[in-house]
């Protein structure tokens, strides 16, 4: 945007002018491993409406507990999300009142719409406890 506004304002501006059917939002400080974006888009093409990796630091036990259904995932701040334009229009734009951590609010809204979501611990940073 022309003046320094929130990242979420920039996301919304990009979504408004995007010509494709898939939107990818990524923070400027996110580094992806090779093929990450291609993979996210391929999940959308397979029928998911939303796709994002989960880059949070977890212990091995926490990861196993989540996979076993013994622990809730909670919200995540991936800094990278792919979503169909149609799903984005249903859920609504990013909340521009946030200056950071607006992902939490967006993911909560996405959850309420019952969209088909792909998420994976592909970016998690396990550490020993």
N, C-alpha and C positions, 0 to 999 in steps of 0.2 A: 504494500500500500504506500501511498505517497508520503504520509507522515508516519512516524513510528507508533503503530498501534499494537494491540495484542496479537499474538500468534493466531488466536481463534478468529479474529477479524480477517486476517490474511487467509486462513483456511476457508472461511465463508466466501471471500472474494474469489478465490480459486475455484470453488465449487460452482459459483454462479457462471463462470466463463468456460468451465470444462466442457469439452465436446464429447467425451467418451462415456461409456456406461459404468465404468469403475472409477471411483475416486480413491486416491492414496494420499493420506495426510502423514507428514513426517516432520518432526522437529529438526531444526538445523544442527543440533548437537548429537544426533543419532547416527551411529555407524553400523551398517548392516554387513553381514558376511555375504559372500558371493551368492547370487541367485535368490536372495531373500525376497526381493520385490517380485521377481518372476514367480516364485513359489506362492506368495500371497495372492497374486492375480490368478494363478492356476486354481487355487481353492475356491475363489469366487466363480471362476468359469465352471467348476464342478458342481455348483449349486448352492454354496454358502453365500449368505448375504453380507457377512462381515468376517474379516480374517485379521488376526493380529498375534504376534509372538508375545510371550510373557517374559520380560527381562528383569525379574526381581531376584534378589539374593535370598536363597532358601537353603536350609540344611537338608541333607539327604533324607532325614526322617520326615521333615515337613513335606517334601516332594512326595515321598511314599504315602504319607497320610492323606494327601490331597487325592492322589490316584486311587487310593483305597476307599475314598469317600468318608474318611474320619475327620476331615478338616475342610472348612470352607476356603475357597480360593480368595475371596475378598475382591477388592477393586485392584486394578492394575494401571500403571502409567507406562504404556509401552513407548509412547512417542512416535509410534508408527502403526497405522491402521489402514486397511483397505475395506471399502464398503461400496455396495452398488449405489449408483446415483438414485435409483428408485427408493431404496431403503433409507438413504440419507434424507431424501425429501419427506418420507413418512415420519422419520424420527424428529426431524427438524434440525436447524442449523446449530453450529457450536454456540455456546453461550458466551458472548463477547464481554460480559462483565468480569469474567475471570482473567487474571493476568498470568496465572500459572495453575497447574493441576486441574484444568477444566476437563481433562479426560475422565475423571471420576464421575462428574455429573453426566457426561455424554454416555459413558458405559452403563450407568444406572438407567438412563432413558432407553438405550438399546435393549437392555434386559427386560424392560417393561413391555416392549413391543413383540417379544417372542421371536426375534429374528434367528435364522439359522446361522450359528457362530462357529467358526473354527478358531481355536486358540491352542497354543502349545508352548511348552517350556523350552522352546528352541533357543532362547537367549538367556535362560536363567544362569545364575552364577552360584552354583552350590559351594558351600564352604563347610568345613568341619567344625563341630561344636565341642 
